Amino acid sequence: MLRAQAERIFKPKAAPNPKLFTKHNKRRKSIALVEDYLGDVWWVYTRMPTKHGFKIHKGRPEKLDGKRTSSTTVIPTPDLIQYLRNVSYYHTGPVDLPLSINTITRLYRKYCKIPQVQDYKNITWNVFQTPRPTGHGFPILLGRPARKQDGSAGWDKIIPTPPLIQFLAAQIKAGVLIEHIDLPISWSTIKSLLDEAKIKPDVTSVKDYAGVKWNVYQTVPTRHGFTIYRGKLANVPPKEQPRIPRFIVTPALAKYLKAHPDYETIDLPIARKKLYELRRLFNIKKR
């Protein structure tokens, strides 16, 4: 029994199966040596062609300075760095390379001169992402303040450039609701930009058909000699108000709805669902 146990413990290991050694666990062989734009030598393991007359190399530094690495990285060759510097995010748009956006961003931030712009407070920002076209003569830029380190934690933010703030101020002054502002950003981001720039609509007050006071946030003209207003109740705290302003049933609007009980004769810039709700206030049934 003891002999069988000893043979089981000290049994020599079997020879490795050669089928288990695939190309993934074999030791990689380098293709060639190449120098980066600083003159450091790298071992090249992979090459990828591009549309711009040069190849992207992946490999490892020849001198690791005592550091061990098991993965390859994109080698910052002179051709690649020159291309990134000529075709930057801010000047001509996105970079056309067979690399992920994270890799391009890392190379761009590490080896290229980051374009900078100033916001409406004259604070300098670093532009880190591709500009978003707006169709209004200016782009939406994303980045971080230049006073912070490039590798700091956090997300890139919308840069409040002077054209963007001027456009938002003009839209609010014209009575356009935040939800209807034509920009490729969310309404919550627009609201944050307006709050930061302290841009508020010119609030006026009107009374509805029952004498309740409302704050007006938008006016819509009609063909019938009166104006349709949208707003919120004046004497209700903001937290208890709905996010989207409601239609204010002024005496003129109430008179028009009562005079046109047939829905087909109504000519107002109001959606059908909202018209049903307003007509229900006066017990006007669908026709």
C-alpha angles and dihedrals in degrees: 000000000000090000093053090049092050092049089051092051099042097036109138116247117256120246114270117264108247090212090068092064105086129174090267096062097037116101110267119244118216120236099209146322122266136178124231124221090275094053097253116141121238134188109237118218103160136028127197123190121227136197092248104070100264137083130237113232127205122196147101134283116266089227113045094179092228094312122125122216130179098188135065125235137199110277113229096229119180092252093052095047092046090052092050091049093049096043102043127169094248101046109042109001136253123003114250104217134127091249134102119263090246092055092047091049092049092050092044094051094044103043108020135070107258114228115238134205135180125237127219089279092054091249113148118237132189113231109223105164140054112277115252114226116232105183091235100093099270135071131233107246126200127199146100135274112277092229089070123075116263092237096049119131121259141064131294110258136209107270110230096225119182094252091052094049092045091051092050092048091051092049093050091046089053090055098252114154119237090243091056099048107119104231132122092244133085123269090243090058090048090051091051091051091049092049091048092050091042093235112159130171120254099258119210127176132233135170125235127224090279094051096254115147119237134185111232119225101164137024125202119190122221136198093244102073099264136086128236114225131202122196149111135274112279099216099045122094114252092242091061094047124096116255095237118055116246131228111267112224099219120186090258092053092045091051091051093050092050091048092053108048091159110083094212091063095054114107106184133130091244128112118252094246092053091047090055090052093049093046090050089063089067095038092250109159126214117273 
